[in-house]
Amino acid sequence: MPVYKNHFRSPEFIEQTIMDENREVVGTIRIKPSSVLWKPKGAYSFSAVKLGEFTSWITSPASGAKVVKQ
């Protein structure tokens, strides 16, 4: 196998714009290896939570999140 001098750089985050049923922007979610960020429509900055805190919250019964099949 040859040794390559060039390589692809992975993205530092994944970002998606959330739309409602009328195709209006609700907000933007950004996923990083260390955190989850949320910015509602019209906001200039993100609110962030560490990934460990998000994991604890989303898997706790208090969050109301339900397990879904993929």
C-alpha positions as CSV (number, residue, x, y, z in Angstrom):
1,M,0.0,0.0,0.0
2,P,1.5,3.4,-0.9
3,V,2.1,6.1,1.7
4,Y,0.1,9.2,0.8
5,K,1.4,12.7,1.4
6,N,-2.1,14.3,1.3
7,H,-5.3,13.4,3.2
8,F,-8.8,14.6,3.9
9,R,-9.5,16.6,7.0
10,S,-12.6,15.5,8.8
11,P,-15.1,18.1,9.7
12,E,-14.8,19.6,13.2
13,F,-18.5,19.5,13.7
14,I,-21.8,18.5,12.0
15,E,-24.4,21.3,11.6
16,Q,-28.0,21.0,10.5
17,T,-30.8,23.6,10.1
18,I,-34.1,22.4,11.6
19,M,-37.2,23.4,9.6
20,D,-40.9,23.1,10.7
21,E,-43.8,21.7,8.6
22,N,-44.1,25.1,6.8
23,R,-40.4,25.1,5.9
24,E,-39.7,27.9,8.3
25,V,-36.4,27.8,10.1
26,V,-36.7,26.7,13.8
27,G,-33.0,26.8,14.6
28,T,-29.6,25.2,14.1
29,I,-28.1,22.2,15.9
30,R,-24.4,21.6,15.9
31,I,-22.8,18.4,17.1
32,K,-19.1,18.3,18.2
33,P,-17.2,15.5,19.7
34,S,-17.2,17.3,23.0
35,S,-20.6,19.1,23.0
36,V,-24.1,19.7,21.6
37,L,-24.9,23.3,20.6
38,W,-28.3,24.9,19.8
39,K,-29.1,28.2,18.2
40,P,-32.8,29.3,17.7
41,K,-33.8,31.2,14.6
42,G,-32.6,34.8,14.8
43,A,-30.1,34.2,17.6
44,Y,-26.5,35.2,17.0
45,S,-24.8,32.7,19.3
46,F,-25.2,29.1,20.3
47,S,-26.1,27.6,23.7
48,A,-23.9,24.6,24.5
49,V,-23.8,21.7,26.8
50,K,-21.0,19.2,27.3
51,L,-21.6,15.8,25.6
52,G,-21.5,14.0,29.0
53,E,-24.1,16.3,30.5
54,F,-26.3,15.9,27.4
55,T,-25.9,12.1,27.5
56,S,-26.9,12.0,31.2
57,W,-29.9,14.2,30.6
58,I,-31.3,12.5,27.5
59,T,-31.1,9.0,29.0
60,S,-32.7,10.0,32.3
61,P,-36.4,9.4,32.8
62,A,-36.8,13.1,33.8
63,S,-36.1,14.2,30.2
64,G,-39.2,12.4,28.8
65,A,-37.1,11.1,25.9
66,K,-38.3,7.8,24.4
67,V,-36.2,5.0,22.9
68,V,-36.9,4.7,19.1
69,K,-36.1,2.1,16.5
70,Q,-33.9,3.3,13.7
